């Protein structure tokens, strides 16, 4: 091995070990669970929407469904995502009645039925906000493989770190794929109509 190629081999070996180490850490932390089959996303749950109606996994059947996990005290990601979902529903016209759209709280401590109702008044009326007691919310978070963690703030308050994925479920309530909102509402609406 020449003196010129030795540094390249060392750098290559170091980079390779970093990749292997990262994969192992992600696997141990459960971060590679997205590789699991789509059928493992979802499952039984029972929550309540902002009008007091019970919503379960059976409520997803018969219509394609968009599901977003977040919380009403979220400063940016949640309101932006809900606005984008609202724009897609608006672009669907009357076909929006043939779609389920759910905003599932990861913060049941603050996101009561009344809080969800007030918060969602700013978005498309097709959007339903789902909440429940801590155990019920933990069950749906686990079933959908959502990351959600309370993060304390300096003033004694807290925020939530959470997965900011839009889940697309088919008419049978089965997970299809993450739904891309980073495009024109008409394009996203046309994509969603394929699942009607």
ChimeraX commands (.cxc) that place a marker at each C-alpha (Angstrom):
marker #1 position 0.00,0.00,0.00 radius 0.5
marker #1 position 1.46,3.32,-1.06 radius 0.5
marker #1 position 1.69,6.35,1.21 radius 0.5
marker #1 position -0.85,8.09,-1.03 radius 0.5
marker #1 position -3.57,5.45,-0.78 radius 0.5
marker #1 position -3.18,4.74,2.96 radius 0.5
marker #1 position -5.11,7.91,4.10 radius 0.5
marker #1 position -7.93,7.05,1.70 radius 0.5
marker #1 position -8.21,3.53,3.08 radius 0.5
marker #1 position -8.22,4.85,6.66 radius 0.5
marker #1 position -10.91,7.45,5.83 radius 0.5
marker #1 position -12.97,4.80,4.01 radius 0.5
marker #1 position -12.74,2.39,6.94 radius 0.5
marker #1 position -13.69,5.14,9.40 radius 0.5
marker #1 position -16.71,6.18,7.29 radius 0.5
marker #1 position -17.80,2.55,6.97 radius 0.5
marker #1 position -17.59,2.02,10.74 radius 0.5
marker #1 position -19.65,5.19,11.29 radius 0.5
marker #1 position -22.40,3.88,8.98 radius 0.5
marker #1 position -22.44,0.47,10.69 radius 0.5
marker #1 position -22.49,2.14,14.12 radius 0.5
marker #1 position -25.36,4.42,13.12 radius 0.5
marker #1 position -27.42,1.49,11.79 radius 0.5
marker #1 position -26.86,-0.46,15.02 radius 0.5
marker #1 position -27.79,2.55,17.20 radius 0.5
marker #1 position -30.95,3.21,15.15 radius 0.5
marker #1 position -31.92,-0.46,15.33 radius 0.5
marker #1 position -31.41,-0.58,19.10 radius 0.5
marker #1 position -33.38,2.65,19.54 radius 0.5
marker #1 position -36.22,1.35,17.38 radius 0.5
marker #1 position -35.56,3.96,14.71 radius 0.5
marker #1 position -35.52,1.38,11.93 radius 0.5
marker #1 position -39.08,0.26,12.60 radius 0.5
marker #1 position -40.21,2.14,9.49 radius 0.5
marker #1 position -38.85,-0.86,7.58 radius 0.5
marker #1 position -41.68,-2.96,9.04 radius 0.5
marker #1 position -44.57,-4.04,6.85 radius 0.5
marker #1 position -47.37,-1.50,6.37 radius 0.5
marker #1 position -49.79,-3.96,8.00 radius 0.5
marker #1 position -48.05,-3.35,11.32 radius 0.5
marker #1 position -49.05,0.34,11.32 radius 0.5
marker #1 position -52.38,1.07,12.98 radius 0.5
marker #1 position -54.50,-1.32,15.00 radius 0.5
marker #1 position -57.37,-1.07,17.48 radius 0.5
marker #1 position -58.00,2.24,19.24 radius 0.5
marker #1 position -60.84,4.23,20.76 radius 0.5
marker #1 position -60.73,8.01,21.00 radius 0.5
marker #1 position -63.26,10.87,21.05 radius 0.5
marker #1 position -63.58,13.64,18.49 radius 0.5
marker #1 position -64.21,17.32,19.25 radius 0.5
marker #1 position -68.00,16.81,19.12 radius 0.5
marker #1 position -67.95,13.95,21.63 radius 0.5
marker #1 position -68.34,11.15,19.05 radius 0.5
marker #1 position -66.39,7.94,19.57 radius 0.5
marker #1 position -63.90,7.12,16.81 radius 0.5
marker #1 position -62.27,3.69,16.49 radius 0.5
marker #1 position -60.21,1.86,13.88 radius 0.5
marker #1 position -63.55,0.79,12.36 radius 0.5
marker #1 position -64.30,4.46,11.62 radius 0.5
marker #1 position -61.45,4.44,9.09 radius 0.5
marker #1 position -63.12,1.84,6.89 radius 0.5
marker #1 position -64.99,2.80,3.75 radius 0.5
marker #1 position -63.03,5.97,3.05 radius 0.5
marker #1 position -59.37,6.84,2.53 radius 0.5
marker #1 position -58.02,8.53,5.65 radius 0.5
marker #1 position -55.38,11.14,6.41 radius 0.5
marker #1 position -54.07,11.06,9.98 radius 0.5
marker #1 position -51.74,13.60,11.55 radius 0.5
marker #1 position -50.41,13.40,15.13 radius 0.5
marker #1 position -49.73,16.68,16.93 radius 0.5
marker #1 position -50.94,18.98,19.69 radius 0.5
marker #1 position -52.81,22.26,20.00 radius 0.5
marker #1 position -49.95,24.13,21.72 radius 0.5
marker #1 position -47.61,23.34,18.79 radius 0.5
marker #1 position -46.06,26.60,17.55 radius 0.5
marker #1 position -45.42,25.79,13.90 radius 0.5
marker #1 position -45.41,22.26,12.44 radius 0.5
marker #1 position -48.94,21.33,13.52 radius 0.5
marker #1 position -50.82,24.43,12.36 radius 0.5
marker #1 position -48.86,24.39,9.09 radius 0.5
marker #1 position -49.69,20.72,8.45 radius 0.5
marker #1 position -53.35,21.20,9.36 radius 0.5
marker #1 position -53.55,24.21,7.05 radius 0.5
marker #1 position -52.03,22.13,4.23 radius 0.5
marker #1 position -54.50,19.29,4.87 radius 0.5
marker #1 position -57.31,21.87,4.85 radius 0.5
marker #1 position -56.12,23.17,1.48 radius 0.5
marker #1 position -56.11,19.63,0.03 radius 0.5
marker #1 position -59.64,19.00,1.35 radius 0.5
marker #1 position -60.80,22.31,-0.13 radius 0.5
marker #1 position -59.24,21.36,-3.47 radius 0.5
marker #1 position -61.17,18.08,-3.42 radius 0.5
marker #1 position -64.49,19.91,-3.54 radius 0.5
marker #1 position -67.48,17.66,-2.81 radius 0.5
marker #1 position -65.17,14.62,-2.78 radius 0.5
marker #1 position -63.85,15.84,0.59 radius 0.5
marker #1 position -67.00,14.29,2.08 radius 0.5
marker #1 position -65.63,10.92,0.98 radius 0.5
marker #1 position -62.40,11.25,3.00 radius 0.5
marker #1 position -61.60,10.93,6.70 radius 0.5
marker #1 position -59.15,13.50,8.09 radius 0.5
marker #1 position -58.01,13.16,11.71 radius 0.5
marker #1 position -55.77,15.26,13.94 radius 0.5
marker #1 position -54.75,12.96,16.81 radius 0.5
marker #1 position -53.42,14.63,19.96 radius 0.5
marker #1 position -50.14,13.48,21.48 radius 0.5
marker #1 position -50.86,15.78,24.46 radius 0.5
marker #1 position -54.05,14.52,26.12 radius 0.5
marker #1 position -53.19,16.40,29.32 radius 0.5
marker #1 position -54.01,19.74,27.64 radius 0.5
marker #1 position -55.90,18.68,24.53 radius 0.5
marker #1 position -59.38,18.13,25.91 radius 0.5
marker #1 position -62.41,17.76,23.68 radius 0.5
marker #1 position -63.20,21.46,24.19 radius 0.5
marker #1 position -59.62,22.53,23.40 radius 0.5
marker #1 position -59.66,20.48,20.21 radius 0.5
marker #1 position -63.00,21.97,19.16 radius 0.5
marker #1 position -61.77,25.53,19.65 radius 0.5
marker #1 position -58.45,24.86,17.91 radius 0.5
marker #1 position -59.93,23.14,14.85 radius 0.5
marker #1 position -62.43,25.95,14.25 radius 0.5
marker #1 position -59.63,27.63,12.25 radius 0.5
marker #1 position -59.30,24.73,9.81 radius 0.5
marker #1 position -61.41,22.79,7.30 radius 0.5
marker #1 position -64.63,21.48,8.92 radius 0.5
marker #1 position -63.88,17.96,7.65 radius 0.5
marker #1 position -60.95,17.73,10.09 radius 0.5
marker #1 position -61.77,15.86,13.27 radius 0.5
marker #1 position -59.62,16.21,16.38 radius 0.5
marker #1 position -59.17,13.01,18.37 radius 0.5
marker #1 position -58.19,12.80,22.01 radius 0.5
marker #1 position -58.76,10.59,25.03 radius 0.5
marker #1 position -57.21,9.64,28.32 radius 0.5
marker #1 position -53.45,9.05,28.55 radius 0.5
marker #1 position -53.76,5.27,28.13 radius 0.5
marker #1 position -55.99,5.52,25.05 radius 0.5
marker #1 position -53.67,8.06,23.42 radius 0.5
marker #1 position -50.59,5.98,24.28 radius 0.5
marker #1 position -52.21,2.97,22.59 radius 0.5
marker #1 position -52.83,4.76,19.28 radius 0.5
marker #1 position -49.37,6.37,19.39 radius 0.5
marker #1 position -47.83,2.92,19.80 radius 0.5
marker #1 position -50.02,1.35,17.11 radius 0.5
marker #1 position -49.04,3.97,14.54 radius 0.5
marker #1 position -45.34,3.84,15.51 radius 0.5
marker #1 position -45.41,7.53,16.43 radius 0.5
marker #1 position -42.58,9.14,18.36 radius 0.5
marker #1 position -43.95,11.55,21.01 radius 0.5
marker #1 position -42.09,12.89,24.04 radius 0.5
marker #1 position -42.77,15.65,26.56 radius 0.5
marker #1 position -40.00,18.26,26.66 radius 0.5
marker #1 position -39.89,20.52,29.75 radius 0.5
marker #1 position -39.41,24.25,29.21 radius 0.5
marker #1 position -37.63,26.73,31.52 radius 0.5
marker #1 position -40.82,28.36,32.80 radius 0.5
marker #1 position -42.27,25.08,34.09 radius 0.5
marker #1 position -44.37,24.60,30.96 radius 0.5
marker #1 position -43.65,21.93,28.36 radius 0.5
marker #1 position -43.79,21.22,24.65 radius 0.5
marker #1 position -43.96,17.97,22.72 radius 0.5
marker #1 position -41.48,16.43,20.29 radius 0.5
marker #1 position -43.39,14.22,17.88 radius 0.5
marker #1 position -43.47,12.53,14.51 radius 0.5
marker #1 position -44.71,15.00,11.89 radius 0.5
marker #1 position -45.86,12.47,9.32 radius 0.5
marker #1 position -49.19,12.45,7.47 radius 0.5
marker #1 position -50.44,8.86,7.39 radius 0.5
marker #1 position -52.49,7.74,4.37 radius 0.5
marker #1 position -54.78,4.81,5.11 radius 0.5
marker #1 position -56.81,3.07,2.40 radius 0.5
marker #1 position -60.55,2.30,2.39 radius 0.5
marker #1 position -59.87,-0.86,4.43 radius 0.5
marker #1 position -58.11,1.12,7.16 radius 0.5
marker #1 position -54.68,-0.20,6.12 radius 0.5
marker #1 position -51.60,2.01,6.01 radius 0.5
marker #1 position -50.56,2.88,2.45 radius 0.5
marker #1 position -47.69,5.37,2.79 radius 0.5
marker #1 position -46.79,8.80,4.17 radius 0.5
marker #1 position -48.86,11.39,2.30 radius 0.5
marker #1 position -46.88,14.19,0.68 radius 0.5
marker #1 position -48.32,17.66,1.36 radius 0.5
marker #1 position -45.30,19.51,-0.04 radius 0.5
marker #1 position -46.88,20.09,-3.44 radius 0.5
marker #1 position -49.76,22.07,-4.89 radius 0.5
marker #1 position -53.11,21.30,-3.17 radius 0.5
marker #1 position -54.66,20.30,-6.51 radius 0.5
marker #1 position -51.90,17.75,-7.10 radius 0.5
marker #1 position -52.27,16.27,-3.62 radius 0.5
marker #1 position -56.06,16.19,-4.02 radius 0.5
marker #1 position -55.77,14.34,-7.33 radius 0.5
marker #1 position -53.47,11.81,-5.66 radius 0.5
marker #1 position -55.88,11.32,-2.76 radius 0.5
marker #1 position -58.85,10.85,-5.13 radius 0.5
marker #1 position -57.14,7.73,-6.48 radius 0.5
marker #1 position -57.99,6.02,-3.17 radius 0.5
marker #1 position -61.72,6.88,-3.17 radius 0.5
marker link #1:1,2 radius 0.2
marker link #1:2,3 radius 0.2
marker link #1:3,4 radius 0.2
marker link #1:4,5 radius 0.2
marker link #1:5,6 radius 0.2
marker link #1:6,7 radius 0.2
marker link #1:7,8 radius 0.2
marker link #1:8,9 radius 0.2
marker link #1:9,10 radius 0.2
marker link #1:10,11 radius 0.2
marker link #1:11,12 radius 0.2
marker link #1:12,13 radius 0.2
marker link #1:13,14 radius 0.2
marker link #1:14,15 radius 0.2
marker link #1:15,16 radius 0.2
marker link #1:16,17 radius 0.2
marker link #1:17,18 radius 0.2
marker link #1:18,19 radius 0.2
marker link #1:19,20 radius 0.2
marker link #1:20,21 radius 0.2
marker link #1:21,22 radius 0.2
marker link #1:22,23 radius 0.2
marker link #1:23,24 radius 0.2
marker link #1:24,25 radius 0.2
marker link #1:25,26 radius 0.2
marker link #1:26,27 radius 0.2
marker link #1:27,28 radius 0.2
marker link #1:28,29 radius 0.2
marker link #1:29,30 radius 0.2
marker link #1:30,31 radius 0.2
marker link #1:31,32 radius 0.2
marker link #1:32,33 radius 0.2
marker link #1:33,34 radius 0.2
marker link #1:34,35 radius 0.2
marker link #1:35,36 radius 0.2
marker link #1:36,37 radius 0.2
marker link #1:37,38 radius 0.2
marker link #1:38,39 radius 0.2
marker link #1:39,40 radius 0.2
marker link #1:40,41 radius 0.2
marker link #1:41,42 radius 0.2
marker link #1:42,43 radius 0.2
marker link #1:43,44 radius 0.2
marker link #1:44,45 radius 0.2
marker link #1:45,46 radius 0.2
marker link #1:46,47 radius 0.2
marker link #1:47,48 radius 0.2
marker link #1:48,49 radius 0.2
marker link #1:49,50 radius 0.2
marker link #1:50,51 radius 0.2
marker link #1:51,52 radius 0.2
marker link #1:52,53 radius 0.2
marker link #1:53,54 radius 0.2
marker link #1:54,55 radius 0.2
marker link #1:55,56 radius 0.2
marker link #1:56,57 radius 0.2
marker link #1:57,58 radius 0.2
marker link #1:58,59 radius 0.2
marker link #1:59,60 radius 0.2
marker link #1:60,61 radius 0.2
marker link #1:61,62 radius 0.2
marker link #1:62,63 radius 0.2
marker link #1:63,64 radius 0.2
marker link #1:64,65 radius 0.2
marker link #1:65,66 radius 0.2
marker link #1:66,67 radius 0.2
marker link #1:67,68 radius 0.2
marker link #1:68,69 radius 0.2
marker link #1:69,70 radius 0.2
marker link #1:70,71 radius 0.2
marker link #1:71,72 radius 0.2
marker link #1:72,73 radius 0.2
marker link #1:73,74 radius 0.2
marker link #1:74,75 radius 0.2
marker link #1:75,76 radius 0.2
marker link #1:76,77 radius 0.2
marker link #1:77,78 radius 0.2
marker link #1:78,79 radius 0.2
marker link #1:79,80 radius 0.2
marker link #1:80,81 radius 0.2
marker link #1:81,82 radius 0.2
marker link #1:82,83 radius 0.2
marker link #1:83,84 radius 0.2
marker link #1:84,85 radius 0.2
marker link #1:85,86 radius 0.2
marker link #1:86,87 radius 0.2
marker link #1:87,88 radius 0.2
marker link #1:88,89 radius 0.2
marker link #1:89,90 radius 0.2
marker link #1:90,91 radius 0.2
marker link #1:91,92 radius 0.2
marker link #1:92,93 radius 0.2
marker link #1:93,94 radius 0.2
marker link #1:94,95 radius 0.2
marker link #1:95,96 radius 0.2
marker link #1:96,97 radius 0.2
marker link #1:97,98 radius 0.2
marker link #1:98,99 radius 0.2
marker link #1:99,100 radius 0.2
marker link #1:100,101 radius 0.2
marker link #1:101,102 radius 0.2
marker link #1:102,103 radius 0.2
marker link #1:103,104 radius 0.2
marker link #1:104,105 radius 0.2
marker link #1:105,106 radius 0.2
marker link #1:106,107 radius 0.2
marker link #1:107,108 radius 0.2
marker link #1:108,109 radius 0.2
marker link #1:109,110 radius 0.2
marker link #1:110,111 radius 0.2
marker link #1:111,112 radius 0.2
marker link #1:112,113 radius 0.2
marker link #1:113,114 radius 0.2
marker link #1:114,115 radius 0.2
marker link #1:115,116 radius 0.2
marker link #1:116,117 radius 0.2
marker link #1:117,118 radius 0.2
marker link #1:118,119 radius 0.2
marker link #1:119,120 radius 0.2
marker link #1:120,121 radius 0.2
marker link #1:121,122 radius 0.2
marker link #1:122,123 radius 0.2
marker link #1:123,124 radius 0.2
marker link #1:124,125 radius 0.2
marker link #1:125,126 radius 0.2
marker link #1:126,127 radius 0.2
marker link #1:127,128 radius 0.2
marker link #1:128,129 radius 0.2
marker link #1:129,130 radius 0.2
marker link #1:130,131 radius 0.2
marker link #1:131,132 radius 0.2
marker link #1:132,133 radius 0.2
marker link #1:133,134 radius 0.2
marker link #1:134,135 radius 0.2
marker link #1:135,136 radius 0.2
marker link #1:136,137 radius 0.2
marker link #1:137,138 radius 0.2
marker link #1:138,139 radius 0.2
marker link #1:139,140 radius 0.2
marker link #1:140,141 radius 0.2
marker link #1:141,142 radius 0.2
marker link #1:142,143 radius 0.2
marker link #1:143,144 radius 0.2
marker link #1:144,145 radius 0.2
marker link #1:145,146 radius 0.2
marker link #1:146,147 radius 0.2
marker link #1:147,148 radius 0.2
marker link #1:148,149 radius 0.2
marker link #1:149,150 radius 0.2
marker link #1:150,151 radius 0.2
marker link #1:151,152 radius 0.2
marker link #1:152,153 radius 0.2
marker link #1:153,154 radius 0.2
marker link #1:154,155 radius 0.2
marker link #1:155,156 radius 0.2
marker link #1:156,157 radius 0.2
marker link #1:157,158 radius 0.2
marker link #1:158,159 radius 0.2
marker link #1:159,160 radius 0.2
marker link #1:160,161 radius 0.2
marker link #1:161,162 radius 0.2
marker link #1:162,163 radius 0.2
marker link #1:163,164 radius 0.2
marker link #1:164,165 radius 0.2
marker link #1:165,166 radius 0.2
marker link #1:166,167 radius 0.2
marker link #1:167,168 radius 0.2
marker link #1:168,169 radius 0.2
marker link #1:169,170 radius 0.2
marker link #1:170,171 radius 0.2
marker link #1:171,172 radius 0.2
marker link #1:172,173 radius 0.2
marker link #1:173,174 radius 0.2
marker link #1:174,175 radius 0.2
marker link #1:175,176 radius 0.2
marker link #1:176,177 radius 0.2
marker link #1:177,178 radius 0.2
marker link #1:178,179 radius 0.2
marker link #1:179,180 radius 0.2
marker link #1:180,181 radius 0.2
marker link #1:181,182 radius 0.2
marker link #1:182,183 radius 0.2
marker link #1:183,184 radius 0.2
marker link #1:184,185 radius 0.2
marker link #1:185,186 radius 0.2
marker link #1:186,187 radius 0.2
marker link #1:187,188 radius 0.2
marker link #1:188,189 radius 0.2
marker link #1:189,190 radius 0.2
marker link #1:190,191 radius 0.2
marker link #1:191,192 radius 0.2
marker link #1:192,193 radius 0.2
marker link #1:193,194 radius 0.2
marker link #1:194,195 radius 0.2
marker link #1:195,196 radius 0.2
view
